[in-house]
Amino acid sequence: PQYAMRGTVSNEKETKDVEIKSE
């Protein structure tokens, strides 16, 4: 997914949160 690709150290937490919400 896109959000997973832009999972940088800065927004790693946000990306993980999005993954959980997306699931």
Backbone as numpy.savetxt, mean C-alpha at the origin, in Angstrom:
# Nx Ny Nz CAx CAy CAz Cx Cy Cz
-1.00 -4.95 -8.04 -1.83 -3.72 -8.04 -0.98 -2.45 -8.04
-1.59 -1.36 -8.39 -0.85 -0.09 -8.45 -0.36 0.31 -7.07
-1.26 0.30 -6.09 -0.87 0.76 -4.75 0.29 -0.08 -4.21
0.37 -1.32 -4.63 1.45 -2.18 -4.14 2.77 -1.76 -4.79
2.70 -1.32 -6.05 3.91 -0.93 -6.77 4.48 0.37 -6.19
3.60 1.29 -5.79 4.09 2.56 -5.26 4.26 2.47 -3.75
4.51 1.27 -3.24 4.71 1.10 -1.80 6.13 1.45 -1.41
6.38 2.72 -1.18 7.72 3.16 -0.80 7.87 3.16 0.71
9.08 3.37 1.18 9.32 3.37 2.63 8.50 4.48 3.28
8.24 5.54 2.53 7.51 6.69 3.08 6.05 6.32 3.32
5.43 5.66 2.33 4.00 5.35 2.46 3.80 3.84 2.54
4.78 3.15 3.12 4.65 1.69 3.23 3.44 1.35 4.10
3.31 2.08 5.19 2.19 1.82 6.11 0.87 2.07 5.38
0.80 3.15 4.63 -0.43 3.47 3.91 -0.73 2.38 2.89
0.30 1.93 2.19 0.10 0.89 1.18 -0.44 -0.37 1.83
0.13 -0.75 2.96 -0.34 -1.97 3.63 -1.79 -1.79 4.07
-2.11 -0.59 4.52 -3.49 -0.32 4.95 -4.43 -0.45 3.75
-4.01 0.06 2.61 -4.84 -0.01 1.40 -5.03 -1.46 1.00
-3.97 -2.24 1.12 -4.08 -3.66 0.75 -5.13 -4.34 1.62
-5.08 -4.09 2.90 -6.03 -4.73 3.83 -7.45 -4.26 3.50
-7.61 -2.96 3.27 -8.95 -2.43 2.97 -9.43 -2.98 1.63
-8.50 -3.11 0.68 -8.88 -3.61 -0.64 -9.35 -5.06 -0.53
-8.69 -5.81 0.34 -9.07 -7.21 0.51 -10.46 -7.27 1.12
